[in-house]
Amino acid sequence: MYPRIKELREQHGLSQRKAAELLEMHTTQYQRYETGERTVPADFLIKIADLYNVSIDYIVGRSNERSTESENCLLYTSDAADD
């Protein structure tokens, strides 16, 4: 379902068992998410994103940008409140 879950695990040199352990879940449950046998819940996506320090958009294929922080995001402030 989300092939990047497996790609990220392999890129970090983790077995399915070790990834499941780090995510505090049963290996079988992790395997089912990774293979698409089970629907991936939002809380799992959040844990995976945090584990590999990538965005959920990257995991689900909505972005090719891995970063959780956007370089294109600008913070606008107003000095009017100080006047």
C-alpha positions in Angstrom: 0.0 0.0 0.0 2.8 2.4 1.0 6.0 1.0 -0.4 8.1 3.7 1.3 7.5 2.1 4.7 9.5 -0.9 3.5 12.0 1.3 1.7 12.7 3.4 4.8 13.1 0.4 7.0 15.6 -1.2 4.6 17.5 2.1 4.2 17.9 2.2 8.0 19.1 -1.4 8.1 16.3 -2.6 10.2 14.5 -6.0 10.2 10.8 -6.1 10.4 11.2 -7.5 13.9 13.4 -4.6 15.0 11.2 -2.0 13.4 8.2 -3.5 15.2 10.0 -3.5 18.5 11.0 0.2 18.1 7.3 1.0 17.3 6.2 -1.1 20.3 4.0 -3.5 18.3 3.8 -7.1 17.3 6.0 -8.1 14.3 2.9 -9.7 12.6 1.0 -6.4 12.8 3.9 -4.5 11.4 4.3 -6.9 8.6 0.6 -6.6 7.6 0.9 -2.8 7.5 4.1 -3.0 5.4 2.7 -5.4 2.9 -0.6 -3.6 2.6 -2.5 -6.6 4.0 -4.1 -4.2 6.7 -5.1 -0.6 6.4 -2.5 1.6 7.9 -3.9 3.8 10.7 -2.9 7.4 11.2 -1.3 6.7 14.5 1.1 4.2 12.8 2.0 6.7 10.1 2.8 9.3 12.8 5.1 6.8 14.6 6.8 5.8 11.3 7.3 9.5 10.4 8.8 10.2 13.8 11.0 7.1 13.7 12.6 7.9 10.3 12.3 11.7 10.7 10.3 12.1 7.5 6.9 13.7 6.7 3.7 11.6 6.5 3.2 13.1 3.0 6.5 11.5 2.0 5.5 8.1 3.4 2.1 8.1 1.6 3.7 9.3 -1.7 2.2 12.8 -1.7 5.6 14.4 -1.7 9.1 13.4 -2.7 10.5 15.7 0.0 11.6 13.7 3.0 12.0 16.6 5.4 9.5 17.2 8.1 10.4 20.9 7.9 9.6 22.8 4.7 12.3 25.2 3.5 9.5 27.0 1.6 7.6 27.8 4.8 7.8 31.4 5.7 6.9 32.9 9.1 5.4 36.4 8.8 5.5 38.6 11.8 4.1 42.1 12.2 5.8 44.9 13.9 2.5 46.7 14.1 1.8 45.3 17.6 5.0 46.9 18.8 4.1 50.4 17.6 
